[in-house]
Amino acid sequence: MSRIILLGVVVAGVGAAIYYYLNQPAAPVEQPQAAAEETGNAVSEAVESVTEQAGEAASSVTEQAAEIVEQSSEAASDLATQAGETATELADQAGEEVAALTNQGQELLNSWVESGAMSVDNFDYDAMVASVQESTLAEELKVKAVGILDDIKASPATIALKIQELQALLTGQ
């Protein structure tokens, strides 16, 4: 009987050991693996979040850059249009001024012909110089016209040639 009790105690001890072994918490090796998996998942989620935010930021920057380029293009186009219009207006004004100066020169020549001051036979230097100085011609034209008149006065033999030169100067031809 003592053997049976002893055998019962040994069987109960082995059963308790098996029960204890099977019901013990997870081994320490399994716990770090679970923690590593959880950490890996958290890092993956963080990377995905950062990547998504970076993509959104890049998209936003790209959109803003496109808007700036579009606005710059529109501004450049507007400036080019304004510059073209201004150039056209200035060209028109210059053309009108040239026409007005040509008309003034032609009127001056006509007045000399009518008064007889500009002919080979009757050259009136003083009257012609005074009318040039009193005219509204550009200063450069006045200087050149007076120079031609001075040449005629200095060399009366060249009057026909110089009158043609004077006509070309004053009529812009």
PyMOL commands that set and color helices and strands:
alter all, ss='L'
color gray80, all
select helices_A, chain A and resi 2-22+30-115+125-134+139-154+156-171
alter helices_A, ss='H'
color red, helices_A
deselect
rebuild
show_as cartoon
